[in-house]
Amino acid sequence: MFYRLSADAVLILHLGFIVFVLLGGLLVAWKRPFLILHLPAMAWGIFVELTGRLCPLTYWENDLRKLAGGAGYETSFVEQYLLPLIYPSWLSVPVQYLLAAVVVTVNLLIYGWVVWRWQRRPAPAD
């Protein structure tokens, strides 16, 4: 049961990372230090989509699922509803390229807004 719960936790972490890659620029708008975390995460997400590689979180999750040995229920809530979001059956190389383009486009729009917002801010008084 521990391995199954751990695999589910890694899957949730993976989903959170994907959301962070796509929308983390909004955190940068809120607090600039997130930029140091978001830019490499975004670069990694684009790299994974363009090269077709698997994220290390995928390997970690798969190893934990193997260690779980299928004990317990047939599928968990996480496996039933979140797994298809991260690994849809229709995912192919052209779709991965499209997803990479979506990540780039969304983040260009967000960062364009962030930079515009930063430039509109009044200079601090000395």
Wavefront OBJ file of the C-alpha trace (Angstrom):
o trace
v 0.000 0.000 0.000
v 2.904 2.376 0.761
v 4.303 2.025 -2.775
v 0.916 2.582 -4.355
v 0.308 5.742 -2.311
v 3.831 6.896 -3.115
v 3.209 6.339 -6.832
v -0.020 8.337 -6.567
v 1.860 11.128 -4.767
v 4.473 11.207 -7.562
v 1.662 11.357 -10.128
v 0.114 14.349 -8.323
v 3.558 15.978 -8.135
v 3.966 15.352 -11.870
v 0.620 16.978 -12.622
v 1.585 19.943 -10.449
v 4.862 20.269 -12.343
v 3.018 20.249 -15.669
v 0.678 23.003 -14.456
v 3.699 24.950 -13.161
v 5.425 24.636 -16.559
v 2.340 25.935 -18.320
v 1.216 28.656 -15.902
v 4.199 29.340 -13.632
v 4.693 32.734 -15.230
v 1.680 33.868 -13.235
v 3.634 33.124 -10.059
v 6.482 35.217 -11.477
v 4.029 38.104 -11.843
v 3.226 37.703 -8.162
v 6.780 37.165 -6.855
v 9.832 37.693 -9.074
v 11.996 34.995 -7.398
v 9.773 32.334 -9.001
v 11.513 33.262 -12.263
v 14.560 31.251 -11.164
v 12.373 28.152 -10.802
v 10.011 28.664 -13.701
v 12.416 29.287 -16.590
v 14.323 25.984 -16.148
v 11.056 24.108 -15.548
v 9.584 25.591 -18.717
v 12.733 24.747 -20.689
v 12.606 21.177 -19.386
v 8.919 20.803 -20.316
v 9.544 22.053 -23.836
v 12.607 19.790 -24.173
v 10.657 16.713 -23.040
v 7.813 17.421 -25.461
v 10.091 18.090 -28.445
v 12.377 15.102 -27.901
v 9.752 12.575 -26.818
v 11.760 11.673 -23.724
v 10.142 10.628 -20.503
v 10.360 12.825 -17.448
v 12.279 11.258 -14.533
v 9.056 11.515 -12.524
v 7.528 9.022 -14.983
v 10.283 6.483 -14.306
v 9.975 7.021 -10.559
v 6.217 6.554 -10.654
v 6.491 3.419 -12.815
v 9.067 1.893 -10.455
v 6.802 2.554 -7.469
v 3.814 1.017 -9.266
v 5.867 -2.109 -10.023
v 6.906 -2.320 -6.379
v 3.244 -2.014 -5.375
v 2.557 -5.209 -7.271
v -1.051 -4.325 -7.968
v -2.121 -4.811 -4.349
v -5.331 -3.269 -3.120
v -8.057 -1.838 -5.337
v -7.992 -2.298 -9.095
v -7.306 1.415 -9.647
v -7.136 4.413 -7.390
v -8.877 7.741 -7.865
v -5.548 9.211 -8.973
v -4.912 6.446 -11.512
v -8.464 6.617 -12.813
v -8.734 10.378 -13.285
v -5.261 11.958 -13.282
v -3.244 9.332 -15.162
v -5.224 9.884 -18.409
v -4.616 13.641 -18.115
v -0.858 13.206 -18.002
v -0.580 10.206 -20.350
v -3.551 10.393 -22.759
v -3.976 7.476 -25.156
v -4.003 9.845 -28.164
v -0.569 11.326 -27.407
v 1.722 11.130 -30.452
v 4.815 12.956 -31.719
v 2.871 15.592 -33.707
v 0.651 16.201 -30.676
v 3.737 16.538 -28.467
v 5.064 19.228 -30.828
v 1.719 20.989 -30.601
v 1.850 20.781 -26.790
v 5.356 22.274 -26.824
v 4.034 25.108 -28.996
v 1.187 25.657 -26.529
v 3.669 25.856 -23.633
v 5.790 28.376 -25.552
v 2.801 30.469 -26.660
v 1.101 30.571 -23.262
v 4.345 31.486 -21.536
v 5.237 34.158 -24.112
v 1.850 35.750 -23.493
v 2.215 35.523 -19.717
v 5.781 36.847 -19.702
v 4.827 39.623 -22.110
v 2.151 40.658 -19.634
v 4.593 40.318 -16.703
v 7.219 42.521 -18.389
v 4.566 45.070 -19.373
v 3.343 45.114 -15.780
v 6.880 45.522 -14.402
v 7.535 48.437 -16.777
v 4.366 50.231 -15.716
v 5.312 50.077 -12.048
v 6.533 53.423 -10.711
v 10.197 53.657 -9.799
v 10.874 53.336 -6.055
v 11.435 56.616 -4.239
v 14.885 57.112 -2.755
l 1 2 3 4 5 6 7 8 9 10 11 12 13 14 15 16 17 18 19 20 21 22 23 24 25 26 27 28 29 30 31 32 33 34 35 36 37 38 39 40 41 42 43 44 45 46 47 48 49 50 51 52 53 54 55 56 57 58 59 60 61 62 63 64 65 66 67 68 69 70 71 72 73 74 75 76 77 78 79 80 81 82 83 84 85 86 87 88 89 90 91 92 93 94 95 96 97 98 99 100 101 102 103 104 105 106 107 108 109 110 111 112 113 114 115 116 117 118 119 120 121 122 123 124 125 126
